[in-house]
Amino acid sequence: MVEYSKTDDNEEALQWNQTQSAGEKVILSGLQTDTDYAVRVRCDCGSAGKSKESNTVKVCTTTFNRLAELLRIKSKKIKSDSPSVYKLPLTEEHMNIDGCKKFNFGKETEGQNRTIMLLGATGSGKSTLIDGMINYIVGVEWEDSFRFKFINEDQSTSQAHSQTSEVTVYKINHQDGFQIPFSLTIIDTPGFGDTRGIERDREITEQIRNLFTSSHGVTDIDAVCFVAQAASARLTATQKYVFDSVLSIFGKDVAENIRILVTFADGQRPPVLEAINAAGVPCPKTKDGLPVHFKFNNSALFAENKSFERVSRSDVGKGGRFDQMFWEMGTESIKSFFAALNLIETKSLTLTKEVLRERKQLEISVENLQEQVKLGLAKIEEIKETSEKLKDHEAEISRNENFEIEVTVPKCIKKGILGKKEYVTNCSECGVTCHYPCQIPDDASKRRCSAIGSDGNCTQCEGKCSWDNHHNMPFRWEIQQVKEKRTLKEMKEKHRKATGKKITFQGLVDSLKDEYKNVQAAVVKLMERSAKCLNKLREIALKPNPLSTPEYIDMLVEGEKSEGKPGWKKRVESLRSMKEKAELMKEKRENKQRKREQHNKQHHDDLWEYNSKY
């Protein structure tokens, strides 16, 4: 039995409260802060009565420190202002994933974890939104004289460039005092659409792919969050690229987990929601048909504040009350988001990893397909030119088999890549480049190259050779057109060695015609090679590969021209190069669709004719 009372100079006037416990510990509740108490212990001996009191001990209660206060003490001040800004302590964890890094906040704990990924164009307010979430989670209040920064932006970086260069995973381990009942993993991605152009955007997509396909990367996700400014009445080319590029790497089952986070929002309906609908972004809808979304306005996050005791009327006129109002609105928005997040069904990324793997192999196939088609077309031109010159000079050649003709011939040459910090995967058996640029520098790890299939064999080279026949070399193979002189005698000898038979002049001409047809057929087959992978991609992906839309690439080109940002000419060159690949993919699909329709029509006609006869 524990007895306690507020202290008094007159001990006889003490008013003792009692609490009982069968254990060795007892919790005294209802005590006042910063108050002296007298505490003593007695034993209840049942029918024998109570023991005599123990000696009285005097204790003083202290004020309970909130988590935010405790963290402020442990954090580094990076800005002295009103409020002061502190950088929360993070511990880096080595991930060994290209283009990705990870930081932990707090000690790892057991219990539920939620994972969100934030995506947005440069300047969408993504970093400030993360800072707002962290301040809410650790319990920072408007009246506090401090704020926390989680994203340490490089202030020397131009605002035209994304201040985040790598995909960064933040694991926020749950602590007592959190405003959410779970640990939170935030995947922060670099901003799309900065002045470094489309090539940089493709790098970001590749970084995300690396994170999701690595064995020690991200295995599940709760929300894919697209961050967009409220005032956008239509999606820019950059925003559309963000949606299309990233959605193309996710499986269909992740569509239910897409959420729109609207920044710089006010009380009105954000115009960007209609723009997202118009773009056909696959995401859950409200009863009004709008994308499920959350509105944020973090303008007051680091705004000057004063405690209520120090607020003057002049402060109200300066907007102090408005800042507080925006703070409270922001707090409610973040609270609503996390409440909704806790109800979303977590999705495994197994299906997504399948999409990512096949999409990467498709992209490599398209790259190699383009080169092989060029080679095939060049070979066709070589045969045509040879045939024409043989006919044009038939008289001279009949008199002199050593008469020379000059033709343009495609040749595979070695192109050096030393000093470019790039790697390549060359097949030593087939003598071709299977993947360039490749991220795997070590031959012993070439099985992890994107060109290598799950069975350990290459998906690109003609021999489908084993991964250990593929190597990183200081060069890649490239097709170039060269002039070559030939004689009828040399061509006849070449044919004899290939077939074991002698051939006449006319026989050589006929042989070239046959070769022409064979090469044409081979080019058609080349264009169908990746059809199976493309169909699989369209089956399981949320959106087709953005490279499959030449019209969209044209729109990006026009956007670059109209904006005229530094380096736009180089970006336009890259876009036009991409358009060639996209047109190949589009033509493949259309050809296949036409063939399917022709086959169905022929089958229908045959069936109708059969029924008519019988």
C-alpha positions as CSV (number, residue, x, y, z in Angstrom):
1,M,0.0,0.0,0.0
2,V,1.5,3.4,-1.1
3,E,0.4,6.6,0.5
4,Y,1.2,10.0,-1.0
5,S,0.4,13.6,-0.3
6,K,1.4,17.1,-1.3
7,T,4.0,18.3,1.1
8,D,3.2,20.8,3.9
9,D,5.3,22.4,6.6
10,N,2.7,21.0,9.1
11,E,3.1,17.2,8.6
12,E,0.0,16.6,10.7
13,A,-2.1,18.5,8.1
14,L,-1.0,16.2,5.2
15,Q,-3.9,14.7,3.3
16,W,-2.9,11.2,2.4
17,N,-4.1,9.4,-0.8
18,Q,-3.8,5.6,-1.0
19,T,-3.2,3.2,-3.8
20,Q,-2.7,-0.6,-3.6
21,S,-0.6,-3.0,-5.6
22,A,0.1,-6.8,-5.3
23,G,3.4,-6.3,-7.1
24,E,6.6,-4.6,-6.3
25,K,5.8,-1.5,-8.5
26,V,2.9,0.9,-8.5
27,I,2.1,3.8,-10.8
28,L,0.8,7.0,-9.1
29,S,-1.5,8.8,-11.5
30,G,-3.1,12.2,-11.4
31,L,0.0,14.0,-10.0
32,Q,0.6,17.6,-10.8
33,T,3.8,18.7,-12.6
34,D,6.6,20.5,-10.8
35,T,5.1,19.7,-7.4
36,D,6.6,18.2,-4.2
37,Y,5.1,15.1,-2.8
38,A,5.6,13.0,0.4
39,V,5.5,9.2,-0.2
40,R,5.4,6.4,2.3
41,V,4.7,2.6,2.2
42,R,2.5,0.5,4.5
43,C,1.6,-3.2,4.4
44,D,-1.9,-4.5,4.5
45,C,-1.8,-7.7,6.6
46,G,-5.4,-8.6,6.3
47,S,-7.2,-9.5,9.6
48,A,-4.0,-8.7,11.5
49,G,-4.4,-5.0,10.4
50,K,-1.9,-2.6,8.8
51,S,1.7,-2.2,9.5
52,K,3.3,1.0,10.7
53,E,4.2,3.5,8.0
54,S,7.7,3.5,6.5
55,N,9.9,6.5,6.6
56,T,8.5,9.3,4.5
57,V,10.3,10.1,1.2
58,K,10.0,13.5,-0.5
59,V,9.9,13.6,-4.3
60,C,9.3,16.3,-6.9
61,T,7.5,15.7,-10.2
62,T,8.9,17.2,-13.4
63,T,7.4,18.4,-16.7
64,F,7.0,15.6,-19.3
65,N,9.0,16.4,-22.4
66,R,7.2,15.8,-25.7
67,L,8.9,13.8,-28.4
68,A,9.4,16.9,-30.5
69,E,11.2,18.6,-27.6
70,L,13.5,15.6,-27.0
71,L,14.3,15.4,-30.8
72,R,15.2,19.1,-30.8
73,I,17.9,18.5,-28.2
74,K,19.4,15.6,-30.3
75,S,19.2,17.5,-33.6
76,K,21.5,20.0,-35.3
77,K,20.4,23.6,-35.7
78,I,20.8,24.6,-39.3
79,K,18.9,28.0,-39.2
80,S,18.5,30.5,-36.3
81,D,15.2,32.2,-36.9
82,S,11.7,32.4,-35.6
83,P,11.2,29.5,-35.7
84,S,14.6,27.9,-35.6
85,V,15.2,25.0,-38.0
86,Y,16.8,21.7,-37.0
87,K,18.1,18.8,-39.1
88,L,16.8,15.5,-37.7
89,P,19.6,12.9,-37.1
90,L,19.6,10.1,-39.8
91,T,21.7,7.0,-40.1
92,E,22.7,5.9,-43.6
93,E,22.3,2.2,-44.4
94,H,24.3,0.8,-47.3
95,M,21.9,-0.6,-50.0
96,N,24.3,-1.5,-52.8
97,I,21.7,-0.6,-55.4
98,D,22.7,1.7,-58.3
99,G,21.2,5.1,-58.0
100,C,19.6,4.5,-54.6
101,K,20.4,5.2,-51.0
102,K,18.7,4.6,-47.6
103,F,18.5,6.5,-44.3
104,N,17.0,5.3,-41.0
105,F,15.4,7.6,-38.4
106,G,15.3,6.0,-34.9
107,K,15.9,2.4,-33.9
108,E,14.2,-0.4,-35.8
109,T,11.0,-1.6,-34.1
110,E,8.6,-4.4,-34.4
111,G,5.2,-3.7,-35.7
112,Q,3.4,-2.4,-38.7
113,N,5.1,-0.5,-41.5
114,R,3.6,1.5,-44.3
115,T,5.4,2.4,-47.5
116,I,4.7,5.3,-49.8
117,M,6.5,6.5,-52.9
118,L,6.4,10.2,-53.9
119,L,6.7,11.2,-57.5
120,G,6.5,14.7,-59.0
121,A,8.0,17.1,-61.5
122,T,10.8,19.5,-60.3
123,G,9.2,22.3,-58.3
124,S,6.0,20.4,-57.4
125,G,6.6,20.9,-53.7
126,K,7.5,17.3,-52.9
127,S,10.5,18.0,-50.5
128,T,8.5,20.5,-48.5
129,L,5.6,18.1,-48.3
130,I,7.9,15.4,-46.8
131,D,9.1,18.0,-44.2
132,G,5.5,18.8,-43.4
133,M,4.7,15.1,-42.8
134,I,7.7,14.6,-40.6
135,N,6.9,17.7,-38.4
136,Y,3.4,16.3,-38.0
137,I,4.6,12.8,-37.2
138,V,6.9,13.8,-34.3
139,G,4.3,16.2,-32.9
140,V,5.5,19.7,-33.7
141,E,2.9,22.3,-32.9
142,W,2.3,25.8,-34.3
143,E,3.4,27.5,-31.0
144,D,6.8,25.6,-30.9
145,S,9.8,27.8,-31.4
146,F,11.4,25.2,-33.8
147,R,10.7,23.1,-36.9
148,F,12.5,20.1,-38.3
149,K,13.9,19.6,-41.8
150,F,14.2,16.0,-43.1
151,I,15.2,16.7,-46.7
152,N,18.6,18.4,-46.7
153,E,18.4,20.3,-50.0
154,D,21.6,21.7,-51.6
155,Q,20.9,25.5,-51.5
156,S,23.6,26.1,-54.1
157,T,21.7,24.0,-56.6
158,S,19.7,25.8,-59.3
159,Q,16.0,25.6,-58.8
160,A,15.8,24.4,-62.4
161,H,17.5,21.2,-61.4
162,S,16.0,18.6,-59.0
163,Q,17.7,18.9,-55.6
164,T,17.4,15.2,-55.1
165,S,19.7,13.2,-57.4
166,E,19.1,9.7,-56.2
167,V,16.1,7.6,-55.2
168,T,16.2,7.9,-51.4
169,V,14.5,5.5,-49.0
170,Y,13.7,7.0,-45.6
171,K,12.7,4.4,-42.9
172,I,11.0,6.3,-40.1
173,N,10.9,3.9,-37.2
174,H,7.9,4.2,-34.8
175,Q,8.6,5.9,-31.4
176,D,6.4,6.7,-28.4
177,G,5.0,10.1,-29.2
178,F,4.4,9.6,-32.9
179,Q,1.1,10.9,-34.2
180,I,0.7,7.8,-36.4
181,P,0.4,4.2,-35.1
182,F,3.0,2.7,-37.5
183,S,6.5,3.0,-38.9
184,L,6.7,4.8,-42.2
185,T,8.9,4.2,-45.2
186,I,9.1,7.1,-47.7
187,I,10.6,6.6,-51.1
188,D,11.6,10.0,-52.3
189,T,12.3,10.2,-56.0
190,P,14.3,12.9,-58.0
191,G,12.1,15.5,-59.6
192,F,11.3,14.8,-63.3
193,G,11.5,17.3,-66.0
194,D,14.4,19.6,-65.0
195,T,16.6,21.3,-67.5
196,R,18.7,18.1,-68.0
197,G,15.9,16.8,-70.1
198,I,14.5,13.5,-71.2
199,E,17.7,11.5,-70.7
200,R,17.8,12.4,-67.0
201,D,14.1,11.4,-66.7
202,R,14.9,8.0,-68.2
203,E,17.7,7.7,-65.6
204,I,15.2,8.3,-62.8
205,T,12.9,5.6,-64.1
206,E,15.9,3.2,-64.2
207,Q,16.8,4.1,-60.6
208,I,13.2,3.3,-59.5
209,R,13.4,0.0,-61.5
210,N,16.7,-0.9,-59.7
211,L,15.1,-0.3,-56.3
212,F,12.1,-2.5,-57.0
213,T,13.9,-5.4,-58.7
214,S,16.8,-5.8,-56.3
215,S,16.6,-8.7,-53.8
216,H,17.2,-6.3,-50.9
217,G,15.2,-3.4,-52.3
218,V,11.5,-2.6,-51.8
219,T,9.2,-5.6,-51.6
220,D,5.8,-4.0,-51.1
221,I,4.0,-0.7,-51.3
222,D,1.0,1.0,-49.8
223,A,0.6,4.1,-51.9
224,V,2.1,5.5,-55.1
225,C,1.7,9.2,-54.6
226,F,1.8,11.7,-57.5
227,V,2.6,15.2,-56.3
228,A,1.2,18.0,-58.5
229,Q,0.5,21.7,-58.1
230,A,-3.2,22.6,-57.7
231,A,-3.3,25.3,-60.3
232,S,-2.3,23.1,-63.2
233,A,-5.3,23.2,-65.6
234,R,-3.7,20.6,-67.9
235,L,-0.9,18.2,-67.6
236,T,2.4,19.5,-69.1
237,A,4.5,17.3,-71.2
238,T,6.7,16.8,-68.2
239,Q,3.9,15.8,-65.9
240,K,2.5,13.4,-68.6
241,Y,6.0,11.9,-68.9
242,V,6.1,11.4,-65.1
243,F,2.8,9.5,-65.2
244,D,3.4,7.4,-68.3
245,S,7.0,6.5,-67.4
246,V,6.4,5.4,-63.9
247,L,3.0,3.8,-64.4
248,S,4.5,1.7,-67.1
249,I,6.6,-0.1,-64.5
250,F,3.8,-1.0,-62.2
251,G,1.4,-3.9,-62.3
252,K,-2.3,-3.4,-62.7
253,D,-3.0,-4.3,-59.1
254,V,-1.1,-1.2,-57.9
255,A,-3.7,1.1,-59.6
256,E,-5.9,0.9,-56.5
257,N,-3.0,2.3,-54.4
258,I,-2.4,5.5,-56.5
259,R,-3.1,8.7,-54.7
260,I,-2.9,12.3,-55.9
261,L,-1.3,14.8,-53.5
262,V,-2.2,18.3,-54.5
263,T,0.2,21.0,-53.3
264,F,-0.2,24.8,-53.1
265,A,-4.0,24.1,-52.6
266,D,-6.7,26.5,-51.3
267,G,-10.3,25.9,-50.5
268,Q,-11.4,25.5,-54.2
269,R,-11.5,22.4,-56.3
270,P,-7.9,22.0,-57.7
271,P,-8.0,22.3,-61.6
272,V,-5.2,19.7,-61.8
273,L,-7.8,16.9,-60.9
274,E,-9.7,17.5,-64.2
275,A,-6.3,17.4,-66.0
276,I,-5.5,14.1,-64.4
277,N,-8.8,12.7,-65.4
278,A,-8.4,14.0,-69.0
279,A,-5.0,12.2,-69.1
280,G,-6.6,8.9,-68.2
281,V,-4.4,8.3,-65.2
282,P,-5.6,4.9,-63.7
283,C,-6.4,5.7,-60.1
284,P,-9.4,5.3,-57.7
285,K,-12.2,7.9,-58.1
286,T,-14.5,9.7,-55.6
287,K,-18.3,9.7,-55.9
288,D,-17.9,12.9,-58.0
289,G,-15.7,11.1,-60.4
290,L,-12.5,12.9,-59.3
291,P,-9.2,11.1,-58.5
292,V,-8.9,10.3,-54.8
293,H,-6.7,13.1,-53.6
294,F,-5.5,15.0,-50.6
295,K,-4.9,18.8,-50.6
296,F,-1.9,20.3,-48.9
297,N,-0.6,23.9,-48.4
298,N,2.7,24.0,-46.6
299,S,3.3,27.7,-47.0
300,A,3.2,28.2,-43.2
301,L,5.5,25.3,-42.3
302,F,8.6,27.5,-41.8
303,A,6.7,30.8,-41.4
304,E,7.5,33.1,-38.6
305,N,5.5,32.3,-35.5
306,K,5.0,33.6,-32.0
307,S,3.3,32.1,-28.9
308,F,-0.2,33.3,-28.1
309,E,1.1,35.3,-25.2
310,R,3.3,37.4,-27.5
311,V,0.8,37.9,-30.4
312,S,0.0,41.6,-30.9
313,R,-2.7,43.2,-33.0
314,S,0.0,44.4,-35.5
315,D,1.0,40.7,-35.9
316,V,-2.5,39.9,-37.0
317,G,-2.4,42.5,-39.6
318,K,0.9,41.1,-40.8
319,G,-0.7,37.8,-41.5
320,G,0.3,35.9,-38.4
321,R,-3.2,34.6,-37.9
322,F,-3.4,33.5,-41.6
323,D,-0.1,31.6,-41.2
324,Q,-1.5,29.8,-38.2
325,M,-4.7,29.0,-40.1
326,F,-2.7,27.5,-43.0
327,W,-0.6,25.5,-40.4
328,E,-3.8,24.1,-38.9
329,M,-5.2,23.3,-42.4
330,G,-1.9,21.5,-43.3
331,T,-2.0,19.5,-40.1
332,E,-5.6,18.3,-40.8
333,S,-4.7,17.4,-44.4
334,I,-1.7,15.3,-43.3
335,K,-3.7,13.7,-40.5
336,S,-6.4,12.7,-43.0
337,F,-3.8,11.3,-45.4
338,F,-2.2,9.1,-42.8
339,A,-5.6,7.9,-41.5
340,A,-6.6,6.9,-45.1
341,L,-3.1,5.3,-45.7
342,N,-3.7,3.0,-42.7
343,L,-6.8,1.6,-44.5
344,I,-5.2,0.9,-47.9
345,E,-4.4,-2.7,-48.7
346,T,-0.6,-3.3,-49.0
347,K,0.4,-4.6,-52.4
348,S,3.2,-7.0,-53.2
349,L,5.6,-5.9,-56.0
350,T,6.0,-9.4,-57.4
351,L,3.9,-8.6,-60.4
352,T,5.5,-5.2,-60.8
353,K,9.0,-6.9,-60.8
354,E,7.8,-9.0,-63.7
355,V,6.7,-5.8,-65.6
356,L,10.0,-4.1,-64.8
357,R,12.1,-7.1,-66.0
358,E,10.1,-7.6,-69.2
359,R,10.0,-3.8,-69.9
360,K,13.8,-3.5,-69.6
361,Q,14.3,-6.5,-71.9
362,L,11.8,-5.0,-74.4
363,E,13.7,-1.7,-74.4
364,I,17.0,-3.6,-75.0
365,S,15.2,-5.6,-77.8
366,V,14.0,-2.4,-79.4
367,E,17.5,-0.9,-79.2
368,N,19.0,-3.9,-80.8
369,L,16.1,-4.4,-83.2
370,Q,16.6,-0.9,-84.5
371,E,20.3,-1.6,-85.2
372,Q,19.5,-5.0,-86.8
373,V,16.8,-3.5,-89.0
374,K,19.2,-0.8,-90.1
375,L,21.7,-3.5,-91.0
376,G,19.0,-5.5,-92.9
377,L,17.9,-2.5,-94.8
378,A,21.5,-1.6,-95.6
379,K,22.0,-5.2,-96.8
380,I,19.0,-4.8,-99.1
381,E,20.4,-1.6,-100.5
382,E,23.8,-3.3,-101.0
383,I,22.1,-6.2,-103.0
384,K,20.1,-3.8,-105.1
385,E,23.1,-1.7,-105.9
386,T,25.2,-4.8,-106.7
387,S,22.5,-6.1,-109.0
388,E,22.1,-2.8,-110.8
389,K,25.8,-2.3,-111.4
390,L,26.2,-5.9,-112.6
391,K,23.5,-5.2,-115.2
392,D,24.8,-1.7,-116.1
393,H,28.3,-3.1,-116.7
394,E,27.3,-6.5,-118.1
395,A,29.3,-6.0,-121.3
396,E,32.5,-4.9,-119.6
397,I,32.2,-7.7,-117.0
398,S,31.6,-10.4,-119.7
399,R,34.9,-9.4,-121.3
400,N,36.8,-9.0,-118.1
401,E,35.9,-10.8,-114.9
402,N,38.4,-8.5,-113.0
403,F,36.3,-5.4,-113.8
404,E,35.6,-3.6,-110.5
405,I,32.4,-2.2,-109.3
406,E,32.0,-0.1,-106.1
407,V,29.1,-0.7,-103.7
408,T,28.2,0.6,-100.3
409,V,28.4,-2.1,-97.7
410,P,27.3,-2.2,-94.0
411,K,30.2,-3.3,-91.7
412,C,30.3,-4.0,-88.0
413,I,33.2,-2.0,-86.5
414,K,34.5,-1.6,-82.9
415,K,33.7,1.8,-81.3
416,G,35.7,2.5,-78.2
417,I,34.0,3.5,-75.0
418,L,37.1,3.9,-72.7
419,G,37.0,6.9,-70.5
420,K,33.2,7.4,-70.8
421,K,32.4,5.6,-67.5
422,E,30.1,3.3,-69.4
423,Y,29.9,-0.4,-69.5
424,V,28.9,-2.8,-72.2
425,T,27.7,-6.5,-72.6
426,N,29.3,-8.1,-75.6
427,C,28.7,-11.7,-76.7
428,S,32.1,-13.3,-77.4
429,E,30.4,-16.1,-79.4
430,C,28.2,-14.1,-81.7
431,G,30.5,-11.0,-81.9
432,V,27.6,-8.5,-81.2
433,T,26.7,-6.0,-78.5
434,C,23.8,-7.3,-76.5
435,H,23.3,-4.4,-74.1
436,Y,24.7,-0.8,-74.1
437,P,25.0,1.1,-71.9
438,C,25.0,-1.6,-69.2
439,Q,25.2,-1.0,-65.4
440,I,27.1,-4.2,-64.7
441,P,30.9,-3.7,-65.0
442,D,32.0,-7.1,-63.6
443,D,32.0,-10.1,-65.9
444,A,31.3,-12.4,-62.9
445,S,28.1,-10.5,-62.3
446,K,26.9,-10.4,-65.9
447,R,24.0,-12.7,-65.1
448,R,22.4,-9.6,-63.5
449,C,22.5,-7.7,-66.8
450,S,19.1,-6.8,-68.1
451,A,19.7,-8.6,-71.4
452,I,20.1,-11.9,-69.6
453,G,16.9,-13.9,-69.1
454,S,15.8,-15.8,-66.0
455,D,17.2,-19.0,-67.4
456,G,20.7,-17.5,-67.5
457,N,20.8,-17.2,-71.3
458,C,20.9,-13.9,-73.3
459,T,17.6,-12.7,-74.8
460,Q,19.3,-10.6,-77.4
461,C,22.1,-12.4,-79.3
462,E,21.3,-14.8,-82.1
463,G,22.8,-17.8,-80.3
464,K,20.9,-17.0,-77.1
465,C,24.3,-17.7,-75.5
466,S,24.9,-18.3,-71.8
467,W,25.5,-15.3,-69.6
468,D,29.2,-16.3,-69.0
469,N,29.9,-15.9,-72.7
470,H,29.1,-12.2,-72.2
471,H,31.8,-9.7,-71.2
472,N,32.4,-6.0,-70.5
473,M,34.9,-4.8,-73.1
474,P,36.5,-1.4,-74.0
475,F,34.4,-1.2,-77.1
476,R,30.9,-1.9,-78.6
477,W,30.0,-3.1,-82.0
478,E,28.4,-0.5,-84.3
479,I,27.2,-0.6,-87.9
480,Q,28.9,1.8,-90.4
481,Q,28.5,2.2,-94.2
482,V,31.8,1.7,-96.1
483,K,32.7,1.7,-99.8
484,E,34.0,-1.6,-101.1
485,K,35.3,-2.6,-104.6
486,R,34.3,-6.1,-106.0
487,T,34.9,-8.1,-109.1
488,L,32.8,-10.8,-110.8
489,K,35.5,-13.2,-110.2
490,E,35.5,-12.5,-106.4
491,M,31.8,-12.8,-106.2
492,K,31.7,-16.1,-108.1
493,E,34.5,-17.5,-105.8
494,K,32.6,-16.4,-102.7
495,H,29.5,-18.2,-104.0
496,R,31.4,-21.3,-104.8
497,K,32.9,-21.4,-101.2
498,A,29.4,-20.9,-99.7
499,T,27.6,-23.4,-101.9
500,G,30.3,-25.7,-103.3
501,K,28.9,-25.0,-106.8
502,K,30.1,-22.9,-109.7
503,I,27.9,-20.1,-111.0
504,T,27.3,-18.1,-114.2
505,F,26.8,-14.4,-114.5
506,Q,23.0,-14.8,-114.8
507,G,23.0,-17.3,-112.0
508,L,24.8,-14.8,-109.8
509,V,22.1,-12.2,-110.7
510,D,19.3,-14.7,-109.9
511,S,21.1,-15.6,-106.6
512,L,21.1,-11.9,-105.6
513,K,17.4,-11.7,-106.2
514,D,16.8,-14.7,-103.9
515,E,19.1,-13.2,-101.3
516,Y,17.1,-9.9,-101.5
517,K,13.9,-11.8,-100.8
518,N,15.5,-13.7,-97.9
519,V,16.9,-10.5,-96.3
520,Q,13.5,-8.8,-96.6
521,A,11.9,-11.8,-94.8
522,A,14.6,-11.7,-92.1
523,V,13.9,-8.0,-91.5
524,V,10.2,-8.7,-91.0
525,K,11.1,-11.4,-88.5
526,L,13.3,-9.0,-86.7
527,M,10.4,-6.6,-86.3
528,E,8.3,-9.4,-84.8
529,R,10.9,-10.7,-82.4
530,S,9.8,-8.6,-79.4
531,A,6.1,-8.9,-80.2
532,K,5.6,-11.5,-77.5
533,C,7.3,-9.4,-74.8
534,L,5.3,-6.3,-76.0
535,N,2.0,-8.2,-75.7
536,K,2.9,-9.4,-72.2
537,L,3.8,-5.9,-71.2
538,R,0.5,-4.5,-72.5
539,E,-1.3,-7.3,-70.6
540,I,0.1,-6.6,-67.1
541,A,1.2,-3.0,-67.2
542,L,-0.9,0.0,-66.2
543,K,0.1,1.8,-69.3
544,P,2.1,1.0,-72.4
545,N,5.7,2.0,-72.6
546,P,5.8,5.7,-73.2
547,L,8.1,5.1,-76.2
548,S,5.2,3.5,-78.0
549,T,3.5,6.9,-78.7
550,P,5.3,8.9,-81.4
551,E,2.6,11.6,-81.2
552,Y,3.5,12.1,-77.5
553,I,7.2,12.4,-78.3
554,D,6.3,15.1,-80.9
555,M,4.4,16.9,-78.1
556,L,7.5,16.8,-76.0
557,V,9.6,18.2,-78.8
558,E,7.2,21.1,-79.3
559,G,7.2,21.7,-75.5
560,E,11.0,21.9,-75.5
561,K,11.0,24.3,-78.5
562,S,8.5,26.6,-77.0
563,E,10.1,26.7,-73.5
564,G,13.6,27.1,-75.0
565,K,15.4,26.1,-71.8
566,P,19.2,25.7,-71.8
567,G,20.2,22.6,-73.7
568,W,16.8,22.2,-75.5
569,K,18.4,21.4,-78.8
570,K,20.3,18.4,-77.5
571,R,17.2,17.2,-75.7
572,V,15.2,17.5,-79.0
573,E,17.9,15.3,-80.7
574,S,17.4,12.7,-78.0
575,L,13.7,12.8,-78.4
576,R,13.9,12.4,-82.2
577,S,16.1,9.4,-81.7
578,M,13.5,7.9,-79.3
579,K,10.8,8.6,-81.8
580,E,12.4,6.2,-84.3
581,K,12.2,3.4,-81.7
582,A,8.6,4.3,-80.9
583,E,7.6,4.2,-84.5
584,L,9.1,0.8,-84.9
585,M,7.0,-0.5,-81.9
586,K,3.9,1.2,-83.2
587,E,4.3,-0.3,-86.7
588,K,4.9,-3.7,-85.2
589,R,1.6,-3.6,-83.3
590,E,-0.3,-2.2,-86.3
591,N,1.1,-4.9,-88.6
592,K,0.2,-7.6,-86.2
593,Q,-3.3,-6.2,-85.8
594,R,-3.8,-6.1,-89.5
595,K,-2.5,-9.6,-89.9
596,R,-4.9,-10.8,-87.2
597,E,-7.9,-9.0,-88.9
598,Q,-7.0,-10.5,-92.3
599,H,-6.7,-14.0,-90.8
600,N,-10.1,-13.6,-89.0
601,K,-11.7,-12.3,-92.3
602,Q,-10.2,-15.2,-94.3
603,H,-11.4,-17.7,-91.7
604,H,-14.9,-16.1,-91.8
605,D,-15.0,-16.2,-95.7
606,D,-13.8,-19.8,-95.8
607,L,-16.5,-20.8,-93.3
608,W,-19.2,-18.9,-95.2
609,E,-18.1,-20.6,-98.5
610,Y,-18.2,-24.0,-96.8
611,N,-21.7,-23.4,-95.4
612,S,-22.9,-22.2,-98.8
613,K,-21.7,-25.4,-100.4
614,Y,-23.2,-27.7,-97.8
